[in-house]
Amino acid sequence: MLKFITEAVDLLSGADASGESVAGWLRTFGADVDLVRLEGPSGRTDLVRAVIPGAEGRRAGGTAPTLGIIGRLGGIGVRPHRLGLVSDADGAIVALAVAAALARLRARGDRLRSDVLIRTHISPASPIIPHEPAAFVDVPVDRNELARAEVDPEMAAILSIDATRANRIVKARGFGITGAVKDGYLLRPTVPMLDAFERVAGHAPVVVPIFTQDITPPGSGVHRINSILQPATLTSAPVVGVALLSPVVVGGASTGVTDEHDLAMAARFVVEVAKEFSNGTLPFYYEDEFDRLVELYGPLTQLVGR
């Protein structure tokens, strides 16, 4: 996995980074990739859409549920404000490394049952917006348009990967996960999800505390930790956040902070979740508990704008 991470970092580090170069790299491992060019008042970005077909997924005429993996970020760079790869690029790096790893697994005969859809975008010149305790990297296009392009109705469950260092709530080295968010409910992590974390990280799970405002749509005007759970505002599928963390506050526009080993560990976790979800042994949430909550307290879809 470290090889895939370092190659992705190299691809994204220059001002010449593009969706075309990323797509070409992924195709060398056998991934099906296409690009969507999005344009906005602050610039443009390339949405990378990779598909790793499964043995029993929809593309093979089967019924295995599709997993979505979204690398969330404002941009991989903030030129001309700063040169080089920024902390905010983590979501894209991990998602692309996972796409390469899963495509390589498939090419070598280890084929998941489920189709896996990977989405991220490549923007080397994103704007910076004020935020406390550190500025965010903003997307150069309409945020809602980008989010809608990232979330596919086919996705039965979603892992949303995002750099989550610009906060004072969860401070640790490596990565953490959230509980699942589904239809406005914040649900506890499942035991198989925690088991996968422990196995990969080699220590107790780091669970990111999520608050009600963190799952509201971006136009709500309330403070949010970041956009890691924005996909949950656009789908009824359960969404689990995979957060790249730091023991100190690091702004998304900071350079020189990319740690390939931390990113590789998060990517290995995502691959493990993909394998076990595909086998039907790793639920993102407990359906009976969710159904009981809705029975007792009614739907909370108003929280996520649906």
N, C-alpha and C positions, 0 to 999 in steps of 0.2 A: 504493500500500500504506500509506503514511503516513496517508492519510485514514481507512482502515479501522482502523488502530491507534489514532488519536486518538479516533475515535468509540467504540471499545471501551473505552478508558481512561475516557472520560467516563461511559459506561454503568455501569462497575464501581466508580467512585470514591466513591459515596455509600452511606450506611447503608441506603438504599432499593433497592440493587441486588438484582435477583431473576432467576430463570430466565425468568419470564414476559416481562420487559422485553428480555432478551437474545434470546429466541426471536422476539419480535415484530420486533426489529431485523433479524435474519437473514432473516426471511421477506420483508422488503422487497426483498431481492436475489434472491429466488426459491429459497432453500434450503428443503428439507423438514426440519422440526424438530419434535421432541417432547421432553417433560420427564419425568423420573422423580424423585419426591420421596423422598429417603432420610432416615431419622431415626435418631438414636442418643442415648446418654446425655448427650453434650455439646452437643446441638443438632441441626440439620438442614441439608441442602444440596440444591440442585436440580441434578441431572445433566442437562446439555444434550446431546442427541443429534441431530446434523445429518447429513443425507445429501445428497450432490451426485451424482445419477445420471449414469452415463457412457453413451456411445453404444453400447458393446458390453459393458457390465457385466451383473451378474446381474439387475438390475431391468429391463433391456431384453431379457432372454432370451439374453444373450451369455455368453462365457467369459472375458472380460478379468478378471484378478485384482483383488481389492478392496484398496485402500490404507486403512489406519487411521491417523488422526492424533489423538493424545491429549494434551491440555493437562493436565499433572500439577501438582498443588499441594495444599497443605493448606487454604488459603483465600485469598480476595482481601482480607480484612480480619481484624483481631484485636480488634474491639470487645468490651468497653469498655477494654481495656488501652491501645490506641492508636487514634487516629482517622485515617481516610483509607486510601488504597490502599497495600498493602504490597508489598515486593519479591517475595514468594512468588506474587503474582498473575500473573507473567509468562507462565506456561504457559497460563493461561486467555486472556489478552489475545491472544497470538500465535495460538492455535488458533481463536479466534473471528474474528480478522482474516482468517486463511486461509480459513475457511468462507465469509465474506462475499466474498472475492476470487474464489474458485472458483465460487461461485454467480453472481456478476456476469459472469465469463468465459462461463459456460454460457448465461446469458440473452442475451449479445451474440453468440452463435454459435460460440464456441470451446469445444467440448464434448470433454472427455477421453474416452478409450476406457473407462477403469475407473470403477467407482463409488468414491467416497471417503466414508468414515465418519469424522466428527469427534466427539470426546467431550471434555467438560470439565465442571467443576462450579462452582457459584456459592455461596459461603459468606462473607458479610460479617462473621461473628462466630465465627471459629475459635479454638481454644485454642492456647496456646504450650507447647512441651515443651523441657526442657533438652537441649542438644547442644553438643559442642565442634567448632569454635571459636566457634560462635554458635548461639543457640536456633533450633529449627525451629518452623514453624507446623504444627500437627497438624490433621487432619480432624476435624470434629465428630461423625462417624459411624464405624462400624467400617471400618478401613482395607482389610481384605480384601474386605468386601462392596462397597466403592466400586471397588476395583481389578477385581473380577470384573464389575462393571457397565460398566466402561470398555472392557474387552477383548471384542471380538465374535469368535466362531469364524470368521466370514466373512473377517476380515482376513488377507490373505496376507502382508502386511508392515506394520510399524508404525513411525511416527515418534513418539517420546515427547518432549515439550517440557517443560522444567522449569527454573526458576531454580536456578543452581548457583554461587552466590556465597559461601556460607558454608563455605569450605574453604581450605586452604593448599596445594593440590596443583596446580590449574590456575588461573592468575591472568592474565587478559587482558581487553581491552575487546571488547565485542560478543558473539559466540556461538562455540561450538565444537561438535564432533560426536564421538560415540563410534564405535568399530567396531560391527558387528552382534553381538548376542548371540542365539545359537540353541541351545536344548537344552543349556545349560550351557557351551557353547564361546564364548570371546571371539575374534571373527574380525576380520581386518584390514578397514579401509574399502576399498571398491572404487574403482577409478580413476574411473569416472563420478561417483561420489558426491563424491570430492575435486575433480573438475573443476567440478561444480556449486558447491561451496563457493568455490573460487577466483574463479569468474566473478561470483558475487554479492557476495562480501566484498572482492574486489580485493586480496587478499593471500594468503599461503600458508595452508593449512588449519591450524586449531587442533584437534588431536585430544585429547580428554579422556582421560587415563589412567584405566582402570577396572581394579579388582582383584577377586579372587574374591569377597570379602565383599560387594561392591557388587551382585552379581547373585543373592544369596541372598534368600529370602523375608523379610518384615519381622519375623517371629517368631523369627528365628535368634538374636537377641541380640548380633550382632556389629556393629561400627561400619561404617556405609556413608556414602558421600559424600552421598547423598540417595536419594529413591525413583524417580529418573529411569528406572531399568531394571526396576522392579517388574513392568511388563507381561510381561517375558520369563519370569517365574515361572509365568505362567498360559497360555502359548501356545507352540506349536512354530514359529510364524511368526518370522522374523528381526525384531529390534527394534533400531533405531538411536536413540540419544539426541541431542536437540538442546538444548544447555545454554546458557542465558543467563549470561554471565560478568561478572566485575569484576576489576580489578587489585588491589583490596583486599578484605578480608573484610567482607561485608555480610550481616547476618542476615536470614532470611526475613521476620521481623516488622518490619523497618526500613521507615519511610515516607520519602517525598521522594526516592527513588532511581530511579523509573521513567524510563527514557530511551526516548522514542518512536522515535528513529532506530535505536537498537540493535535494538529489537523489530521494527521494519519490515524491517531487514536479515535477521533470522532468519526472518520470515514469507515474505519473497521467496525465501529458500532453500527453504523447505518447499514453496512453490508450484512452484518449478523441479523439485524432486524428484518431486512429484506428476505433473507433465506428462511427464517422461522415464520414470518408472516405468510410467505408463499406456501409453506408446508401446513399452514393452519394451526401452528402451535404457539403463536404469539398474537393474542388479541391486543388491540390498542385501548380497549375499554371493556368493562363488564356490562353486557347488554341488559342483564336483569336488574342491576343497580340503576342504570340510566332510566330504564322503563319505570322503575319504582319512583324515582325522583320526579319524573314527568307526571306520573299518576298522583303523587302527593301535592306537587307545587305548580303543575302546569308548565307549558312551554316558556322558554326564555329567549326565543328567537328575536325578540325586540331588542335585546342587548347587542346583537350582531348585525342589526339592520335588515333582518329578513322577517 
